[in-house]
């Protein structure tokens, strides 16, 4: 895992300032403390910070191939690099290192853009082709690794993190009002926007070509809902079990120690159990919890799994004072304010893991792929009611549901956070896109918190959300919800995953986001993936005999919950009010203080409004007040 940066000028003879490129590169030193490299020629400069994982001695970057005609700065891991290398050797290619980086270069030399379809991994890279005088950049299928860029008529810049781009003299921290609308409604940005005007992100499964001053973007992979004509669960489940094991096998490849996160939920337990089966030494596992708030502490389940595996168990219990001490630092690492307080324990969990291993596997992505969120159950129940009221409405329901499906769905919901049920039946007769938009918006309602009108004429977060919601070719409501969450909500979680691990120089790998698993699961009709309203039905079936039964039977998993409601109402109330109602915030003139006070007083359990406001204000302080 590494940090990458680059500068390209349209004027071919214009020299890249090595000091500027050096500052951009060193802004990413936390991502790669093991090595530093710069490569420059007239008009082009590539920078790299390395966290050494594979081929510790031979993987220095930027790396060249094809007689120094190809140069790359690359972040991530190509898990199937050994298989690709063997194929390239059979085709007559010769290698001088054992690294996956050289495999990427030689595969591009052999197959050009088509090489992207052959990669299985998490990656973001910038590859300079001297013969064609063009840059190829790409990002992995699901967006695990980040890639940001800035382009004007003279200059193209790219980096792993936005803070690197801000080191370039002409790039200033300027708020994008359209992105702000997205954040206030959803606490993430739609499309390729960031909250910094002029700075964009390359979307998952996409590539970018810069040539003669022009940027061209294409897509090499996307989520496809292509249900098979014939589906046999008895045949499918063993195939899924095998693929899950193979994804873990590939991601255990490393020249340094590997461990796993273990929350006690189904997803992380699955990864730990599959990994332990394939290791010759005891697996090291890492758990976080909250000692003073038993309702939010799930470490007992993690210990159960660890005992079953004979794993080496490590745990950490951050407290309210830790949150107050690290909130500002976390915003710096994140680059942008981010939805959800899980970033806080995740940072401490990553720091714990980094003291024992250099690579950790986790279960991120299971909810978005296998349908694990309580809101999917709410939508499923609503679909049952619509079926009963309207008859068949394929554009707004999971095909084949009926009122008979209500009872198993309700039995699962009883174990979930009960406040989710307050949204059940609201806007039942609105169209599906609006219902889902409003469901997501209500959990972070920031209406009335801004001073003045920040609306951008002609722009609507709601309409952009609707267009993306209706984009996939499917008739199932659950499919559209999953698509939106994979493309948006998951991206905010992956930003959290990447930044909290990279902040402590830890490589985080996510086997459930192997694109082969996504392709396989979404080829199953929605009515079978969400059979009888059972969350993660296929995953639970595939893990029978792999994961301890008490974990498979759990119906009370909360994600990575944090007692921020209790903290913000109690011991951290002075911290919240000092930031949001203090002089710095008032003088900024950005917030309507009456609205902010109302949000603080009216925050509800599992609400994210106060967290969102704190994140936004501390982001201003980190990235605007210092300039």
ChimeraX attribute file (.defattr): number of C-alpha atoms within 10 A of each C-alpha:
attribute: neighborCount
match mode: 1-to-1
recipient: residues
	/A:1	28
	/A:2	32
	/A:3	33
	/A:4	33
	/A:5	32
	/A:6	30
	/A:7	24
	/A:8	28
	/A:9	22
	/A:10	18
	/A:11	14
	/A:12	13
	/A:13	11
	/A:14	13
	/A:15	15
	/A:16	19
	/A:17	13
	/A:18	15
	/A:19	9
	/A:20	14
	/A:21	25
	/A:22	21
	/A:23	18
	/A:24	29
	/A:25	27
	/A:26	22
	/A:27	22
	/A:28	27
	/A:29	22
	/A:30	21
	/A:31	28
	/A:32	25
	/A:33	17
	/A:34	16
	/A:35	15
	/A:36	20
	/A:37	17
	/A:38	19
	/A:39	19
	/A:40	18
	/A:41	13
	/A:42	13
	/A:43	18
	/A:44	24
	/A:45	23
	/A:46	31
	/A:47	29
	/A:48	34
	/A:49	30
	/A:50	28
	/A:51	26
	/A:52	22
	/A:53	21
	/A:54	18
	/A:55	16
	/A:56	16
	/A:57	10
	/A:58	15
	/A:59	20
	/A:60	21
	/A:61	23
	/A:62	24
	/A:63	22
	/A:64	20
	/A:65	17
	/A:66	11
	/A:67	7
	/A:68	10
	/A:69	14
	/A:70	20
	/A:71	23
	/A:72	27
	/A:73	30
	/A:74	29
	/A:75	27
	/A:76	25
	/A:77	27
	/A:78	23
	/A:79	22
	/A:80	18
	/A:81	24
	/A:82	16
	/A:83	10
	/A:84	20
	/A:85	22
	/A:86	12
	/A:87	13
	/A:88	17
	/A:89	11
	/A:90	10
	/A:91	10
	/A:92	7
	/A:93	15
	/A:94	11
	/A:95	13
	/A:96	8
	/A:97	14
	/A:98	17
	/A:99	22
	/A:100	22
	/A:101	28
	/A:102	22
	/A:103	24
	/A:104	23
	/A:105	20
	/A:106	23
	/A:107	23
	/A:108	18
	/A:109	17
	/A:110	14
	/A:111	11
	/A:112	12
	/A:113	15
	/A:114	12
	/A:115	16
	/A:116	21
	/A:117	12
	/A:118	13
	/A:119	20
	/A:120	20
	/A:121	27
	/A:122	25
	/A:123	23
	/A:124	28
	/A:125	29
	/A:126	27
	/A:127	24
	/A:128	25
	/A:129	18
	/A:130	13
	/A:131	8
	/A:132	11
	/A:133	14
	/A:134	17
	/A:135	23
	/A:136	20
	/A:137	22
	/A:138	27
	/A:139	29
	/A:140	30
	/A:141	27
	/A:142	26
	/A:143	23
	/A:144	26
	/A:145	26
	/A:146	29
	/A:147	28
	/A:148	23
	/A:149	20
	/A:150	19
	/A:151	18
	/A:152	13
	/A:153	9
	/A:154	12
	/A:155	15
	/A:156	20
	/A:157	22
	/A:158	27
	/A:159	30
	/A:160	27
	/A:161	25
	/A:162	27
	/A:163	20
	/A:164	25
	/A:165	28
	/A:166	19
	/A:167	18
	/A:168	15
	/A:169	8
	/A:170	8
	/A:171	15
	/A:172	17
	/A:173	19
	/A:174	13
	/A:175	15
	/A:176	17
	/A:177	16
	/A:178	22
	/A:179	22
	/A:180	23
	/A:181	22
	/A:182	23
	/A:183	24
	/A:184	22
	/A:185	21
	/A:186	25
	/A:187	29
	/A:188	24
	/A:189	23
	/A:190	22
	/A:191	17
	/A:192	13
	/A:193	21
	/A:194	24
	/A:195	23
	/A:196	21
	/A:197	17
	/A:198	17
	/A:199	23
	/A:200	19
	/A:201	20
	/A:202	23
	/A:203	25
	/A:204	25
	/A:205	20
	/A:206	20
	/A:207	23
	/A:208	18
	/A:209	18
	/A:210	19
	/A:211	15
	/A:212	14
	/A:213	17
	/A:214	14
	/A:215	13
	/A:216	11
	/A:217	14
	/A:218	12
	/A:219	14
	/A:220	17
	/A:221	16
	/A:222	16
	/A:223	18
	/A:224	16
	/A:225	23
	/A:226	15
	/A:227	15
	/A:228	11
	/A:229	8
	/A:230	8
	/A:231	13
	/A:232	10
	/A:233	15
	/A:234	9
	/A:235	9
	/A:236	16
	/A:237	18
	/A:238	14
	/A:239	14
	/A:240	20
	/A:241	18
	/A:242	11
	/A:243	19
	/A:244	22
	/A:245	20
	/A:246	15
	/A:247	25
	/A:248	25
	/A:249	17
	/A:250	18
	/A:251	23
	/A:252	22
	/A:253	19
	/A:254	17
	/A:255	13
	/A:256	14
	/A:257	15
	/A:258	24
	/A:259	26
	/A:260	27
	/A:261	27
	/A:262	32
	/A:263	27
	/A:264	26
	/A:265	23
	/A:266	26
	/A:267	28
	/A:268	24
	/A:269	28
	/A:270	29
	/A:271	25
	/A:272	29
	/A:273	24
	/A:274	21
	/A:275	23
	/A:276	22
	/A:277	15
	/A:278	13
	/A:279	12
	/A:280	7
	/A:281	11
	/A:282	15
	/A:283	22
	/A:284	23
	/A:285	29
	/A:286	26
	/A:287	28
	/A:288	26
	/A:289	24
	/A:290	20
	/A:291	14
	/A:292	12
	/A:293	12
	/A:294	11
	/A:295	12
	/A:296	17
	/A:297	20
	/A:298	22
	/A:299	23
	/A:300	13
	/A:301	19
	/A:302	25
	/A:303	21
	/A:304	14
	/A:305	26
	/A:306	25
	/A:307	12
	/A:308	12
	/A:309	18
	/A:310	13
	/A:311	20
	/A:312	14
	/A:313	17
	/A:314	18
	/A:315	18
	/A:316	18
	/A:317	16
	/A:318	19
	/A:319	18
	/A:320	18
	/A:321	12
	/A:322	13
	/A:323	19
	/A:324	12
	/A:325	10
	/A:326	13
	/A:327	16
	/A:328	18
	/A:329	12
	/A:330	24
	/A:331	24
	/A:332	18
	/A:333	20
	/A:334	22
	/A:335	20
	/A:336	24
	/A:337	24
	/A:338	24
	/A:339	21
	/A:340	23
	/A:341	20
	/A:342	16
	/A:343	23
	/A:344	20
	/A:345	24
	/A:346	21
	/A:347	23
	/A:348	23
	/A:349	24
	/A:350	26
	/A:351	19
	/A:352	18
	/A:353	27
	/A:354	19
	/A:355	10
	/A:356	16
	/A:357	17
	/A:358	23
	/A:359	25
	/A:360	25
	/A:361	24
	/A:362	23
	/A:363	23
	/A:364	22
	/A:365	24
	/A:366	19
	/A:367	22
	/A:368	22
	/A:369	24
	/A:370	22
	/A:371	26
	/A:372	23
	/A:373	18
	/A:374	20
	/A:375	19
	/A:376	22
	/A:377	25
	/A:378	22
	/A:379	26
	/A:380	25
	/A:381	25
	/A:382	22
	/A:383	29
	/A:384	23
	/A:385	19
	/A:386	20
	/A:387	21
	/A:388	14
	/A:389	10
	/A:390	8
	/A:391	11
	/A:392	17
	/A:393	15
	/A:394	15
	/A:395	15
	/A:396	21
	/A:397	25
	/A:398	29
	/A:399	21
	/A:400	17
	/A:401	22
	/A:402	19
	/A:403	14
	/A:404	11
	/A:405	17
	/A:406	19
	/A:407	13
	/A:408	13
	/A:409	20
	/A:410	16
	/A:411	13
	/A:412	17
	/A:413	22
	/A:414	12
	/A:415	14
	/A:416	17
	/A:417	14
	/A:418	10
	/A:419	12
	/A:420	16
	/A:421	16
	/A:422	9
	/A:423	17
	/A:424	16
	/A:425	14
	/A:426	13
	/A:427	14
	/A:428	16
	/A:429	11
	/A:430	11
	/A:431	12
	/A:432	22
	/A:433	21
	/A:434	18
	/A:435	18
	/A:436	22
	/A:437	20
	/A:438	18
	/A:439	19
	/A:440	16
	/A:441	18
	/A:442	15
	/A:443	20
	/A:444	26
	/A:445	21
	/A:446	22
	/A:447	12
	/A:448	15
	/A:449	19
	/A:450	17
	/A:451	13
	/A:452	11
	/A:453	6
	/A:454	13
	/A:455	12
	/A:456	13
	/A:457	7
	/A:458	6
	/A:459	12
	/A:460	14
	/A:461	19
	/A:462	17
	/A:463	13
	/A:464	13
	/A:465	19
	/A:466	18
	/A:467	11
	/A:468	17
	/A:469	23
	/A:470	18
	/A:471	11
	/A:472	17
	/A:473	12
	/A:474	18
	/A:475	18
	/A:476	22
	/A:477	25
	/A:478	24
	/A:479	24
	/A:480	24
	/A:481	21
	/A:482	24
	/A:483	23
	/A:484	23
	/A:485	18
	/A:486	21
	/A:487	21
	/A:488	19
	/A:489	20
	/A:490	22
	/A:491	23
	/A:492	21
	/A:493	21
	/A:494	20
	/A:495	20
	/A:496	24
	/A:497	25
	/A:498	22
	/A:499	29
	/A:500	26
	/A:501	27
	/A:502	26
	/A:503	21
	/A:504	21
	/A:505	24
	/A:506	26
	/A:507	26
	/A:508	27
	/A:509	28
	/A:510	24
	/A:511	28
	/A:512	26
	/A:513	22
	/A:514	24
	/A:515	22
	/A:516	14
	/A:517	17
	/A:518	21
	/A:519	16
	/A:520	17
	/A:521	21
	/A:522	20
	/A:523	17
	/A:524	22
	/A:525	22
	/A:526	22
	/A:527	16
	/A:528	18
	/A:529	24
	/A:530	23
	/A:531	19
	/A:532	19
	/A:533	29
	/A:534	23
	/A:535	23
	/A:536	22
	/A:537	17
	/A:538	22
	/A:539	24
	/A:540	21
	/A:541	17
	/A:542	22
	/A:543	23
	/A:544	13
	/A:545	10
	/A:546	17
	/A:547	22
	/A:548	18
	/A:549	11
	/A:550	13
	/A:551	20
	/A:552	20
	/A:553	10
	/A:554	14
	/A:555	16
	/A:556	14
	/A:557	19
	/A:558	17
	/A:559	15
	/A:560	19
	/A:561	18
	/A:562	25
	/A:563	19
	/A:564	20
	/A:565	18
	/A:566	14
	/A:567	17
	/A:568	19
	/A:569	14
	/A:570	11
	/A:571	12
	/A:572	18
	/A:573	14
	/A:574	13
	/A:575	17
	/A:576	20
	/A:577	15
	/A:578	13
	/A:579	16
	/A:580	23
	/A:581	18
	/A:582	13
	/A:583	10
	/A:584	14
	/A:585	19
	/A:586	14
	/A:587	9
	/A:588	12
	/A:589	12
	/A:590	14
	/A:591	20
	/A:592	15
	/A:593	19
	/A:594	13
	/A:595	16
	/A:596	22
	/A:597	15
	/A:598	12
	/A:599	20
	/A:600	20
	/A:601	11
	/A:602	12
	/A:603	19
	/A:604	15
	/A:605	13
	/A:606	17
	/A:607	18
	/A:608	21
	/A:609	25
	/A:610	25
	/A:611	21
	/A:612	22
	/A:613	24
	/A:614	20
	/A:615	23
	/A:616	21
	/A:617	20
	/A:618	23
	/A:619	21
	/A:620	19
	/A:621	18
	/A:622	18
	/A:623	19
	/A:624	13
	/A:625	12
	/A:626	7
	/A:627	8
